[in-house]
């Protein structure tokens, strides 16, 4: 225990308690935050490194300490990631909210764009699937052959670049 200008600080099992005259602030280590948020310690450290989390420093031991609101933030980041948002987009959303603006229009715009991208990728994957199925059907009629100086695998080489 040590006296501080803002009050006393106590450490109990990786939770840090800062006691001021008005309140008690619970702080936690990255390990505790990771467990509470159901993410890996590496994830917490990565989010901290890229600025999505901004922990305070414990002046007694220089540990990075997180607040309960950081657990809420990590859960938000996970939820946004599960919807397909990139970490850069999540950072923009958090910045917009921190500035006191609603990020909802930005979120909608990103999702509309992401849906269009996914539809394009699905079409590309369906086209590739058809091409692969046709190749497999054609290959069932072909024999195996050894590579030559001019050929590595005649199966792949038999597929035309323009075939779809």
Phi and psi in degrees as GROMACS dihedral restraints (atoms count N, CA, C in turn):
[ dihedral_restraints ]
;  ai    aj    ak    al  type     phi  dphi    fc
    3     4     5     6     1  -145.5    20    10
    4     5     6     7     1   149.7    20    10
    6     7     8     9     1   -79.8    20    10
    7     8     9    10     1   141.4    20    10
    9    10    11    12     1  -131.2    20    10
   10    11    12    13     1   165.1    20    10
   12    13    14    15     1   -63.4    20    10
   13    14    15    16     1   -35.8    20    10
   15    16    17    18     1   -92.5    20    10
   16    17    18    19     1    -0.3    20    10
   18    19    20    21     1   137.8    20    10
   19    20    21    22     1  -163.2    20    10
   21    22    23    24     1  -102.2    20    10
   22    23    24    25     1   150.5    20    10
   24    25    26    27     1  -121.0    20    10
   25    26    27    28     1   137.5    20    10
   27    28    29    30     1  -126.6    20    10
   28    29    30    31     1   150.1    20    10
   30    31    32    33     1  -121.4    20    10
   31    32    33    34     1   129.2    20    10
   33    34    35    36     1  -140.4    20    10
   34    35    36    37     1   109.5    20    10
   36    37    38    39     1    49.4    20    10
   37    38    39    40     1    55.4    20    10
   39    40    41    42     1    67.5    20    10
   40    41    42    43     1     8.5    20    10
   42    43    44    45     1  -106.4    20    10
   43    44    45    46     1   134.7    20    10
   45    46    47    48     1  -111.8    20    10
   46    47    48    49     1   135.7    20    10
   48    49    50    51     1  -116.9    20    10
   49    50    51    52     1   123.0    20    10
   51    52    53    54     1  -105.4    20    10
   52    53    54    55     1   120.2    20    10
   54    55    56    57     1  -107.2    20    10
   55    56    57    58     1   115.2    20    10
   57    58    59    60     1  -106.8    20    10
   58    59    60    61     1   176.2    20    10
   60    61    62    63     1   -63.3    20    10
   61    62    63    64     1   -34.2    20    10
   63    64    65    66     1   -94.8    20    10
   64    65    66    67     1   -28.1    20    10
   66    67    68    69     1  -154.3    20    10
   67    68    69    70     1   169.4    20    10
   69    70    71    72     1  -116.6    20    10
   70    71    72    73     1   125.3    20    10
   72    73    74    75     1  -106.2    20    10
   73    74    75    76     1   125.5    20    10
   75    76    77    78     1   -92.0    20    10
   76    77    78    79     1   124.4    20    10
   78    79    80    81     1  -117.1    20    10
   79    80    81    82     1   154.5    20    10
   81    82    83    84     1  -140.9    20    10
   82    83    84    85     1   159.3    20    10
   84    85    86    87     1   -78.1    20    10
   85    86    87    88     1   171.1    20    10
   87    88    89    90     1   -61.7    20    10
   88    89    90    91     1   -35.5    20    10
   90    91    92    93     1   -62.4    20    10
   91    92    93    94     1   -45.9    20    10
   93    94    95    96     1   -66.8    20    10
   94    95    96    97     1   -43.1    20    10
   96    97    98    99     1   -58.8    20    10
   97    98    99   100     1   -43.2    20    10
   99   100   101   102     1   -60.8    20    10
  100   101   102   103     1   -45.2    20    10
  102   103   104   105     1   -65.6    20    10
  103   104   105   106     1   -43.2    20    10
  105   106   107   108     1   -66.4    20    10
  106   107   108   109     1   -29.4    20    10
  108   109   110   111     1   -97.3    20    10
  109   110   111   112     1    -2.7    20    10
  111   112   113   114     1    58.7    20    10
  112   113   114   115     1    46.0    20    10
  114   115   116   117     1  -131.9    20    10
  115   116   117   118     1   169.2    20    10
  117   118   119   120     1   -78.6    20    10
  118   119   120   121     1   158.8    20    10
  120   121   122   123     1   -60.4    20    10
  121   122   123   124     1   -37.8    20    10
  123   124   125   126     1   -57.9    20    10
  124   125   126   127     1   -40.5    20    10
  126   127   128   129     1   -62.8    20    10
  127   128   129   130     1   -45.4    20    10
  129   130   131   132     1   -60.6    20    10
  130   131   132   133     1   -45.3    20    10
  132   133   134   135     1   -64.3    20    10
  133   134   135   136     1   -38.8    20    10
  135   136   137   138     1   -65.1    20    10
  136   137   138   139     1   -46.9    20    10
  138   139   140   141     1   -59.9    20    10
  139   140   141   142     1   -35.8    20    10
  141   142   143   144     1   -68.4    20    10
  142   143   144   145     1   -44.9    20    10
  144   145   146   147     1   -60.7    20    10
  145   146   147   148     1   -38.4    20    10
  147   148   149   150     1   -91.4    20    10
  148   149   150   151     1     2.3    20    10
  150   151   152   153     1    91.7    20    10
  151   152   153   154     1     6.1    20    10
  153   154   155   156     1   -74.2    20    10
  154   155   156   157     1   -26.6    20    10
  156   157   158   159     1  -119.5    20    10
  157   158   159   160     1   141.1    20    10
  159   160   161   162     1  -129.6    20    10
  160   161   162   163     1    81.9    20    10
  162   163   164   165     1   -72.1    20    10
  163   164   165   166     1   158.8    20    10
  165   166   167   168     1   -86.6    20    10
  166   167   168   169     1   173.5    20    10
  168   169   170   171     1  -111.5    20    10
  169   170   171   172     1   135.1    20    10
  171   172   173   174     1   -79.4    20    10
  172   173   174   175     1   119.3    20    10
  174   175   176   177     1   -70.4    20    10
  175   176   177   178     1   -18.4    20    10
  177   178   179   180     1   -76.0    20    10
  178   179   180   181     1   -38.9    20    10
  180   181   182   183     1  -130.0    20    10
  181   182   183   184     1     1.8    20    10
  183   184   185   186     1    65.7    20    10
  184   185   186   187     1    16.0    20    10
  186   187   188   189     1   -67.4    20    10
  187   188   189   190     1   149.0    20    10
  189   190   191   192     1   -79.2    20    10
  190   191   192   193     1   129.8    20    10
  192   193   194   195     1  -123.6    20    10
  193   194   195   196     1   141.3    20    10
  195   196   197   198     1  -114.4    20    10
  196   197   198   199     1   154.2    20    10
  198   199   200   201     1   -99.2    20    10
  199   200   201   202     1   162.4    20    10
  201   202   203   204     1   -54.9    20    10
  202   203   204   205     1   -31.1    20    10
  204   205   206   207     1   -64.3    20    10
  205   206   207   208     1   -23.4    20    10
  207   208   209   210     1   -69.5    20    10
  208   209   210   211     1   -31.9    20    10
  210   211   212   213     1   -65.3    20    10
  211   212   213   214     1   -39.6    20    10
  213   214   215   216     1   -62.9    20    10
  214   215   216   217     1   -41.7    20    10
  216   217   218   219     1   -64.9    20    10
  217   218   219   220     1   -42.5    20    10
  219   220   221   222     1   -63.1    20    10
  220   221   222   223     1   -41.5    20    10
  222   223   224   225     1   -64.0    20    10
  223   224   225   226     1   -37.6    20    10
  225   226   227   228     1   -63.0    20    10
  226   227   228   229     1   -45.9    20    10
  228   229   230   231     1   -59.9    20    10
  229   230   231   232     1   -43.7    20    10
  231   232   233   234     1   -61.9    20    10
  232   233   234   235     1   -44.6    20    10
  234   235   236   237     1   -62.8    20    10
  235   236   237   238     1   -43.3    20    10
  237   238   239   240     1   -65.7    20    10
  238   239   240   241     1   -41.4    20    10
  240   241   242   243     1   -62.0    20    10
  241   242   243   244     1   -38.1    20    10
  243   244   245   246     1   -67.1    20    10
  244   245   246   247     1   -20.7    20    10
  246   247   248   249     1   -89.9    20    10
  247   248   249   250     1     0.1    20    10
  249   250   251   252     1    98.8    20    10
  250   251   252   253     1     5.6    20    10
  252   253   254   255     1   -74.1    20    10
  253   254   255   256     1   138.9    20    10
  255   256   257   258     1   -78.4    20    10
  256   257   258   259     1   164.0    20    10
  258   259   260   261     1   -63.9    20    10
  259   260   261   262     1   -33.7    20    10
  261   262   263   264     1   -65.1    20    10
  262   263   264   265     1   -42.5    20    10
  264   265   266   267     1   -65.8    20    10
  265   266   267   268     1   -39.5    20    10
  267   268   269   270     1   -63.0    20    10
  268   269   270   271     1   -40.4    20    10
  270   271   272   273     1   -61.0    20    10
  271   272   273   274     1   -41.6    20    10
  273   274   275   276     1   -64.2    20    10
  274   275   276   277     1   -40.8    20    10
  276   277   278   279     1   -63.5    20    10
  277   278   279   280     1   -45.8    20    10
  279   280   281   282     1   -63.8    20    10
  280   281   282   283     1   -38.7    20    10
  282   283   284   285     1   -63.2    20    10
  283   284   285   286     1   -45.0    20    10
  285   286   287   288     1   -59.8    20    10
  286   287   288   289     1   -43.7    20    10
  288   289   290   291     1   -66.0    20    10
  289   290   291   292     1   -40.7    20    10
  291   292   293   294     1   -63.2    20    10
  292   293   294   295     1   -32.0    20    10
  294   295   296   297     1   -77.8    20    10
  295   296   297   298     1     0.3    20    10
  297   298   299   300     1    87.7    20    10
  298   299   300   301     1    11.6    20    10
  300   301   302   303     1  -102.8    20    10
  301   302   303   304     1   154.7    20    10
  303   304   305   306     1   -78.2    20    10
  304   305   306   307     1   128.3    20    10
  306   307   308   309     1   -84.6    20    10
  307   308   309   310     1    -1.2    20    10
  309   310   311   312     1   -57.3    20    10
  310   311   312   313     1   -45.1    20    10
  312   313   314   315     1   -59.9    20    10
  313   314   315   316     1   -39.8    20    10
  315   316   317   318     1   -64.0    20    10
  316   317   318   319     1   -42.9    20    10
  318   319   320   321     1   -61.1    20    10
  319   320   321   322     1   -45.5    20    10
  321   322   323   324     1   -61.6    20    10
  322   323   324   325     1   -44.4    20    10
  324   325   326   327     1   -60.9    20    10
  325   326   327   328     1   -43.1    20    10
  327   328   329   330     1   -64.5    20    10
  328   329   330   331     1   -43.4    20    10
  330   331   332   333     1   -65.4    20    10
  331   332   333   334     1   -41.0    20    10
  333   334   335   336     1   -60.1    20    10
  334   335   336   337     1   -45.0    20    10
  336   337   338   339     1   -64.0    20    10
  337   338   339   340     1   -42.5    20    10
  339   340   341   342     1   -65.0    20    10
  340   341   342   343     1   -39.2    20    10
  342   343   344   345     1   -61.8    20    10
  343   344   345   346     1   -44.4    20    10
  345   346   347   348     1   -62.6    20    10
  346   347   348   349     1   -42.1    20    10
  348   349   350   351     1   -61.7    20    10
  349   350   351   352     1   -44.4    20    10
  351   352   353   354     1   -63.2    20    10
  352   353   354   355     1   -40.6    20    10
  354   355   356   357     1   -62.3    20    10
  355   356   357   358     1   -41.2    20    10
  357   358   359   360     1   -63.0    20    10
  358   359   360   361     1   -44.7    20    10
  360   361   362   363     1   -65.5    20    10
  361   362   363   364     1   -37.6    20    10
  363   364   365   366     1   -62.4    20    10
  364   365   366   367     1   -44.2    20    10
  366   367   368   369     1   -61.0    20    10
  367   368   369   370     1   -42.8    20    10
  369   370   371   372     1   -62.4    20    10
  370   371   372   373     1   -42.7    20    10
  372   373   374   375     1   -66.8    20    10
  373   374   375   376     1   -38.0    20    10
  375   376   377   378     1   -64.7    20    10
  376   377   378   379     1   -40.1    20    10
  378   379   380   381     1   -63.5    20    10
  379   380   381   382     1   -44.2    20    10
  381   382   383   384     1   -62.9    20    10
  382   383   384   385     1   -41.1    20    10
  384   385   386   387     1   -59.4    20    10
  385   386   387   388     1   -46.0    20    10
  387   388   389   390     1   -61.0    20    10
  388   389   390   391     1   -42.7    20    10
  390   391   392   393     1   -63.4    20    10
  391   392   393   394     1   -42.2    20    10
  393   394   395   396     1   -66.1    20    10
  394   395   396   397     1   -42.8    20    10
  396   397   398   399     1   -63.1    20    10
  397   398   399   400     1   -41.6    20    10
  399   400   401   402     1   -64.7    20    10
  400   401   402   403     1   -42.8    20    10
  402   403   404   405     1   -61.3    20    10
  403   404   405   406     1   -45.2    20    10
  405   406   407   408     1   -61.7    20    10
  406   407   408   409     1   -40.1    20    10
  408   409   410   411     1   -63.3    20    10
  409   410   411   412     1   -46.0    20    10
  411   412   413   414     1   -64.1    20    10
  412   413   414   415     1   -38.9    20    10
  414   415   416   417     1   -68.8    20    10
  415   416   417   418     1   -24.3    20    10
  417   418   419   420     1   -63.9    20    10
  418   419   420   421     1   -19.6    20    10
  420   421   422   423     1   -95.0    20    10
  421   422   423   424     1    -4.4    20    10
  423   424   425   426     1  -104.9    20    10
  424   425   426   427     1   149.3    20    10
  426   427   428   429     1   -87.1    20    10
  427   428   429   430     1   159.7    20    10
  429   430   431   432     1   -70.7    20    10
  430   431   432   433     1   150.2    20    10
  432   433   434   435     1  -146.3    20    10
  433   434   435   436     1   155.7    20    10
  435   436   437   438     1   -81.8    20    10
  436   437   438   439     1   150.2    20    10
  438   439   440   441     1   -64.2    20    10
  439   440   441   442     1   146.0    20    10
  441   442   443   444     1  -120.2    20    10
  442   443   444   445     1  -179.8    20    10
  444   445   446   447     1   -63.8    20    10
  445   446   447   448     1   -24.4    20    10
  447   448   449   450     1  -102.9    20    10
  448   449   450   451     1   -11.2    20    10
  450   451   452   453     1  -138.0    20    10
  451   452   453   454     1   137.4    20    10
  453   454   455   456     1   -99.1    20    10
  454   455   456   457     1   -56.1    20    10
  456   457   458   459     1  -142.0    20    10
  457   458   459   460     1   109.1    20    10
  459   460   461   462     1   -65.8    20    10
  460   461   462   463     1   -20.4    20    10
  462   463   464   465     1   -63.8    20    10
  463   464   465   466     1   -51.9    20    10
  465   466   467   468     1   -66.4    20    10
  466   467   468   469     1   -41.2    20    10
  468   469   470   471     1   -66.7    20    10
  469   470   471   472     1   -20.6    20    10
  471   472   473   474     1   -77.1    20    10
  472   473   474   475     1   -14.9    20    10
  474   475   476   477     1   -85.3    20    10
  475   476   477   478     1   123.3    20    10
  477   478   479   480     1   -72.6    20    10
  478   479   480   481     1   141.9    20    10
  480   481   482   483     1   -61.6    20    10
  481   482   483   484     1   -29.6    20    10
  483   484   485   486     1   -92.3    20    10
  484   485   486   487     1    -8.6    20    10
  486   487   488   489     1   -66.7    20    10
  487   488   489   490     1   146.9    20    10
